Amino acid sequence: MPGSQVTNPSKANVVALPDEVVLRLGIPIRRTIATTCSDGRPGVLLVADPLTIRIGDQEMSVDCAVVHDGTYALVGQFVMEGLDLITDWLNQTLGPRPESPDRPLLLMWGMRFIILV
């Protein structure tokens, strides 16, 4: 969404787009999911077909939660980790992990090696 504001508030895990954007892009709605808001309130959201999220040189396909109009687009923590990106909230920047600036880094827990993808 070039030119749009995208946020990642604390505890956010999914990709979410306002229903107006989902409708404008023609993304089909497939199902509903139970959710928990950051303030602990339960809820239910629609889920649209997967999107391809591309940030810099990285991309991944993920399901898209549909939120009410007037809500910011949201790129959650799962996507940030999947794209191997780190958010610097102090400087309000998003960038690659310093240990692997040119490609995603996959850490295999319990293994003796690191796989660079």
N, C-alpha and C positions, 0 to 999 in steps of 0.2 A: 504494500500500500504506500507507494511513494508519496511523500508530502504529508502523510498522516502521522499523528502522534501515537506511538506504541509504548505501553507501559508494562512493567513487571513488578507489581506490588508484592510485598512480603507474603510468603506462603502460596503464591500462585503457581500452579503446576501445568496448566493447559494452554492451548492457543484458543483465544476467544475473539470473535468478531461481532459487532453489532448486527442485529437482524437486517437492517437496511442495507448493509454492505453485502451480507450473504445473499440477499435477494437480488441486488444489483449485479453481483458476479454470477448469479444463476447456479449456485452450489446447492445440490439437492439435500434436503433434511432426511436423515436416515433413522434416528432413534432418539431416546431420551436417556439422561444419566442423572443419578442422585448426586448432589453436590453438598459441600460444606463451605460456607463463606468464611472469609478470614476472621469475622467476628463470631464464628461458631454457629450461625444460623444454617439450618438445613434448607435445601432447595432442589429444584429439578430444572435441568437445562436441555434444550434440544441439541443434537449433535448432527453436524453436516458432514458430507463426504470429506475425505482427507484433502488437505492442501499441501502444496510444496512450499515450504518456507525456505527462502534463500537470504542469507545475511553474509555479505562479503563473498568469499569463495566457497562457503559451506552451504549445504542444503539438506533437507530431510522432509519426508512426508509424514503428516500427523493429522489426526482427527481435529475438527474445529467445533468448539462449543459456541452456541449462538446466544448472545446476551442482548439486553434491551437497547434500543436506540438511545443515544446520549451517553453510552458507556464507551470508554476508550477501547481500542483494539489491545489485546494482551498477548504477549509471548511469554509463556510460563517457564518455570525452572527446568522441566524435562527437556524442552526444546533447547534452552540455553546450554544444558549439559550435553545434549546430543550433538549440537553444533560446536561443542568445545569452546564456548565463549565465556568470558568473565565480565561481570558488570562492575564498574568502578563508580559507586553511587556518589562519592565525594566530588569527583570530577565530571560526573554525568557522561561517562563514556562506556562504550561496549567494544571489547577487543578480544583477540585470540589469547589463549592461555600462553603465558610466557615460556613454558617448557616446550611448547610445540606450536610456534607461531605460523608455520606453513601447512599444517595438517592436523586433523583431530588426533588426540591421544587417548588410547583405550587402556585403562589400568586393569589388569587382571588380578583380582584379590586372591591371595593364597598361591600365586605363581611367583617365579623368580625372575620374570622378565616383563618388559613393557612392550606392547605391540603398538606400533605406529601405523595407523590406517592411511 
